[in-house]
Amino acid sequence: MEMDISSAKEYIFGLISTLKLTEKKIQDIGAELDKWNSRVELARSGGHADLALEAEKEVDLLKNKLQQLTRESSELKVQIEEMRQQLPLLAARQRSIDPDLLEQELLIIAGYLPGEEENARKNRLFDKMEKDAAADAALSELKAKMGK
């Protein structure tokens, strides 16, 4: 399904909102990661290897979340850029004129039904021939009057 320009803009704004929320989560997880790295060092320096191990597990979980969110953020940025590049194309399509549709509308205005293009062409040719014949007849009549 093809989007119109306003739907595309709304979609882009949705992507941007999601990106901002993702960046906020990245920031929060970064702060949380710093806290847990400090706890690892604190547990090691205090001689609590079991607590250091638990803290390292939490650090690993946070790093995985951070990597996933960073990937999502990158994908969102790519999607946003792709959509932004498509906006001018969508706008141009909305402004373009379908020549076939225009021809059909003109035929309808002229009193023909769609599919009667050939009849319209024939009528134009006959109208031109009749005008030419009338002009030739008027010219001949004028010449006859002037010749007498």
N, C-alpha and C positions, 0 to 999 in steps of 0.2 A: 504494500500500500504506500502510496506517495503522500508525503505531508505537504500541507500548505505552509506558507511562510510563518504565520502566527503560531501554528502547531510546532514547527521546527524551533522557533525562538523559545517557546515554553519548554520544550524538551531540553534545549541547551541550558536554560535557567535551572531546570531540575538536576541536570548533570553537574552544573556548577555548585548547586547547594549540596549535593552528595559529596562532591570533591571537598568543599569547605568542612563538612562534618568529618570526612575521612582524615583531612589534614589535622583537625582538632584532636581526633583519636590518636593519630601518630604522635602529636605533641604530648598528649597525656601519657601514652605508653612510654615515650622517651623519658619522661620525668619518673615514671614508675620503675623503669629499667635502671635509671641512675640510683634510685633508692635501694633497689635489690642488689645492685653491684656493691654499694656501700655496705650493705648487710653481710654480703659474702666476705668482704675484707674484714669487717668487724668480727665475724664469727671465726675466721681464720686466725686473726691476731689474738683473739681471746682463747684460742685452743679448742674451739668447739667444732670439730670436723663434721659431726652429724648435722649441726645447724648450717654449716657452710654448704654441705651437700644439698640440703633442702632449699637453701637460698639459690644455689646454682640451678636447681631444677626450675625454680620460678623464673630465673633469668633466661633460661632456654625457652620457656613458654612465651615470655614476653618478646624475645627476639623473633620467634616464629610469627607471633601476631604482628609484630612490626614489619617483618618482611612481607607478609600477606597484605597488610594495609598499604605498604609502599607500592606493591604491584598494582593493587586496585587503584591507587592514586594515579599511577602512570597510565593505566588503561583509560581512566576517566579523562585525563588530559588529552590523550590521543583522540578519544571519541568527541570531546568538545571541539578540538581543532578540526576534525573531519567535518563535523556539523557546521562549524563556522564557515568553512570553505564552500559548503553546499548552499549556504544562504543566498548568495548572489544568483546561483543557477535557479533556485526555487523562485526567487523574485522575478527573474527573466521569464520563466515559464508562465507565471501568472499574468505577465503583461503581454505575452505574445498572442498573436491572432492566428487562429486556425483557419487557413485559407479555404479549406473544404467546407467548413462550417459557415464561413462568410459567404461563399458562393451559394450555398443552399439557402441562407437567409435572404440573399438578394433575389434568388429565383422565387421564393415564396412571396416576397414583397411585390415582384413583378407579376404575380398571379399564377405561377407554376407550382406544381407539387414536386417534392424531392424525387429525383429519378427522371424528370422531364427535361433534362439539360439539352438533349438533342432537339426536342421540339422548340426550345427557346432559341437555340442556334439557328434552326431553319427559319423561324419567324423573323429573326434579326436580318437574315439574308434576304428573305422576301420583302421585308419592309424597305431595305436599302434598294432592292431592284425596282420596287414600285415607285419610290421617290425619284430614282434615276429616270424611269420611264416617264413619269409625270413631268420632270424637268425637260426631258427631250421633247415631249409633246408640246409643252409651252414654248420651247425654243423654236420648234418647227412652225407653230402657229404664228409666232412673232415674225419669223422670216417670211412667211406667206403674206402677212399683212404688209410688211415693208416692201416686198417684191411687187405688190399690186399697185 
